[in-house]
Amino acid sequence: MKIAVSACLMGENCKYNGGNNYSEKVIEFVKGHEVIPICPEVMGGLPTPRKPSEIVNGIVMHKDGSSVDEEFKRGAQLALDIVLKNNVDMVILQSRSPSCGVNNVYDGTFSGKLIPGEGVFAGLLHKHNISVVDVGDLKD
């Protein structure tokens, strides 16, 4: 089985704050499978570290109101192209991210409040009927 994984979950320092979301649960889950780490935000041309972003009225923005929607869309498309080209069976994504959130995302007020919704990349995967799993939903 081929599994694409949010690169931050594999320990890559590509989060907005320069860190990662290393997950032992993910590492155990993907053992024995071909793994393709991806970070749509970096692929879209955003630096690490970078200002935090949230989806505000359907557009990915920084708190100061500047748009990074194009970078998010470009990165999501490039990441999707990799998933399709490699015939990936499943994609495991980081929770709450404006790129990779599967079940919930921040509400766009930069207050830490979560709402039901999905990130730009997660939405693109769903539109292409690709199996997507939130890291929080992986079984122990």
N, C-alpha and C positions, 0 to 999 in steps of 0.2 A: 504494500500500500504506500502511496506517495502522500505525504502530509506537508502542507505549507503552514508555517507558524509565524506569528508576529515575532520579529527578530528580538524584541526586548524580552520576550519570555524565555528565549534561549540564552539570555545573559548579555546580549549586545547592548552597548551603551548608546541607544538611539532615542530614548525618551526625550520629551521636550526639555526636561531639567538636566539632561546629560547622563542620567542614570539608566537603569534597566528594571525589568520586572521579572527577573530570573525565577522560574518555577520548577521546582523539583518534580512536581506532579506532571508537568508537561514532559520533562526529560524522561521520566519513567514511561509515560504513555507512548512516546514516539520511538522507544528503543526497538531496534530491529526493523524499522521502517525507513524509507528514503525521506529525508527532511529537507525542505526548502525554506530557509528563513527569509522573511520579507518585511520591509518597513515602508509602507506607502508614503509616509510623510517625508522621509529622507529621499526616496525615489522621486518624489515630486519636486525636489530641489530645496527643501527646507533644511536649515543648518541644525546642528546639535551642539550645544543646547539652543532652544528657541523659545519664544514667548508662548505661554499656554494659549490654546485655541478652544473655542466651543462653537457649536452650530447655533447661529442666531437667525431666526426667521428663514431657515433653509440655506443660509450662507455661512461658511466657516470663517470666523473672524477672531482677531485678537481682542483683548479687553478694551484697547484704545480705539476700536472701531475699524482698524485696517483689515482688509480682506486678504485671506490666504486661500480662498475658495479654489482658485485656478490651480495652485500647487497641490491641494488635496485631491482635486479631480484628476490632475495629470498623474499623480502618484498612484491613485487607485486604479487608473486605466493600465499603467505600466505593470503594476502588481497583478492585475487580472490577466494581462497578456502572458505573464510568466506561469500563472496557475493553469491557464488553458493550454499553453505550449507544452507543459510538462504533464498534462493529463492528471492533475492532482485529484485525489479522491476525497480529501477532507482538508479544511482550513481551520486552524485553532487561532482565535484572536483574543487580544487583550480587552478586558472589560472597560466600558465607559468611554473609550477613546472616540474623538470625533472622526477618526478614520476607521477604527476597528471595533467599536462598540457593537455588540450583537443584540443584546436585550434592552440596554439602557444607555443613555448618554446624558451629559450634563445639560441643564435646561437653557443655557445661553446667557445666564445672568452672572456667571462667574462667582456664584455663591456656594457652590458645592452641591446644589440640589440636583438629584437625578430624576429623569422622566423616561417613560418607555420610548424607545426609538433605537435607531441604528446609525453607525457612522457611514461615511461616504464609501469606503471600501467594502464594508459588510453589506451595504445595500446593493452595490454592484454585483457582488457574489450571489446574493439572493436572486437578483434579476436573471442571472445566468444558471440558476438551479444548481449551484455548487453547495455541497454540504458544509455548513459553517457551525462551529462550536465555540461558545464563550468559554474561556479558560475556567471560569467559575463553575461551569456545568460539568467539567470533567469529573468522573468518578474516581475516588481514592483507590 
